[in-house]
């Protein structure tokens, strides 16, 4: 006789009330608590420097945007995600986070930095974020991890690449919304509807990983 293994599941509200072990970050996926893998130093350098660059640009151009690292996005009754960075209108952030820093409505941009879990970043997260209504998605693939894990890569990405997706209506019968992506490499300047004057190239963003 085979005994079924019962995995305890939670709603988002139950998950947010839990006192989880410190030192790790967690997401709720289909009701199951899943720890997020620890990022590399280069990953954290890139995220930190990009946060500063985007924050500086929003102040310079008076865009009224806020940049936040790894906020909790509530995608459904049993699902949360924590993008590497989000960009959100200041008024929207202040309205939604008076009690707790949890977003139940979509930010303007989600930014993901690809590591060893490239399938999630390229296959799953675009579906989740499109359904949630995030208008723009950046997938930054610096290929930092290939020295240690050469087989863990999107086979279509041959050099450091940043793909920027705009939310559009889908022709598929399976989804209402999807992202239309444009990919940038090397000296290409990133194009974003929310940062129309942003003067950052892919090479400059990837160099953030080295602390440059």
N, C-alpha and C positions, 0 to 999 in steps of 0.2 A: 504494500500500500504506500502510495506517495503522498506525503503531507505537504500541503500548499504553504508556502512561506508568506506570512502576512507582513506587509510593509506599511507602517503607520503613515497616514497622510494627514495633511493639515489644510485649512483654509488660510488665505492671506492674513486675515485678522488674527487667527490663532498663531500663525508663524511670527507675526510682528510682536506678539506678547511673550514669546519664548526667550529664556536666558540661555543662549547658545554658548559653547566654549569660546573663549577669547583667543585671538591670534589668527583667526581665519575669517573669511568672508563667505556668506552663504546666499544661495538663491532658492526659491521654491519653484520646482518644475513638476507640473501635473500633481501637485500636492506633496511631493517628496522633497525633503531638505537635501540640497546638493552643495557641497563645499566647492568654492572656486579655486582653481589651481593657483599657486603662488606665482606671480609674474617674475620675470628676470629683471636684473638691474637696468639693462638697456630699455626694456619695456617701460619701466617706471620713469627713467630719464625722459623718454619721448613724451610720455603722458604729461609729466610735470612741465616740460618746456613748451609743449603745445598749448597747455592750459594758459600759461603765461602769455604766449604770443596772441592767442585769441582774446584773452582778457584785455590785453593792450590795444588790440584793434577795435574792440567794441567801445572802449573808452575814447580812443582817438577819433573814431567816426561817429561817436554819440549814437550807437545803435540800440541802446536800451536792452542789451542782452546780458545774461549771466552765464558763466561757464562753471559747471560743477563736476567733480570726479565721483563716479560710482554712486549716484543716487539710486534709491529703490523705485523702480517703475512697476506699478501694479497692472499687469496685462490682462488679468482675469481673476476669477474667484479663487483659483489655486495656483496662480503663476505670478512670479516676480522676476525681474531681470535687473542687472546692475551694469550698464554700459561703462566703458572706460571713461568717457566724458559725455556730457550732454550740453547743449546750448538751448537756452530757454528765455522767453521774454521775462523781464524783471517782474512785471505785474502778475504774470501767471505763476511764477515761483512763489512770490510773496502770498498770493491768494491761497495756494494749495498747501503751503508748508507752515502755516501758523501754529499748528499743533505738533506735527512731526514731519521730518524731511522725507516724505513719501509722495510720489506723484501718481495720481490716478487719472490724469489727463496727459496727452502726449506733449513732450517738449518739441522744439523746432528741429533739432538735429540730435542724432545719436552717433557717437564715434566709437568704433571698435578697432583695437590694435590686435592683429592676428598673431597668435603664438602656435602652440602645438595642436590646438583644437580648431584647426582651420575649417573643418566641415561645419561646425556650428556657425562660424562667422560668415561663411559664404552661402550656406544652404538654409539653415534654420532661422538665424536672426533676421535676415531680410523678410521672411514670412511673418515672424512674430511682430516686428516693428511696423511693417506695412499694415497689418491688421489692427494694430494699436493706433495708427494714424500719424506716425512721425513723418514729417514732410521731407526730411533729408537724412540720408545715412552715409557716413564715411566708413569705408573699410580700408584701414591702413595696414599694408602687408610689407613689413620691413625685412622679412626673411632673417631675422636675428637668430632664430633657433636652429638653422640648418647645420651649423657646425656640430651640434650634439645630436640632432634628430633629422638627418638628411632626407628621410622618407616621408616626413610629416609636412607636406606642402600641397598647395593647390597646384596640380600639374600644369595648369594654364598660366601660372604666374612664374615668369622666368627671371624677373628682376624686381627690385623693390618698386611697389606699385601702390597708388592710392586710387580707389574707386569711389566715386561720389554718385549716389543714387538719388533721383528725384521721384517722389511718390506720384504715380499716375493710375488712371483706371486700367484694370486688367481685362484682357480679352478672354482670359481663361474662365471656364465655368466653375472652377474650384475656388477662386479668390476674387474679391472685389477690387483690391488694390495691389500694386506691385511697384518695384523700383525700376526705373530706367537708368542704367549706369553708364557713366563715362569714366574711363580709366586714364590716369596720368602717371608719367614716369619721368625720371631724371630732371631736366630743367623746365618741365611743364609747370605752369602756375595753376594752383588749385582754383577751380571755379565753384562758387557757392552762391546760391540765391540770397543767403542771409548775410554774407560778407562780400558784397559786390566789389570792394576795393582791396580785398585781401591780396597782399603781395608776398606769397609764400610758395616756393617751389617744392616739388617732391624731394629733391636732394637735400634741401634745407631742413625739411621735416624729419627725414630719415636720420640726418646728422644729429638731431636732438638726442637720439639714442646714445650717442657717444659723449653727451654733455657739451656739445659744441653750440 
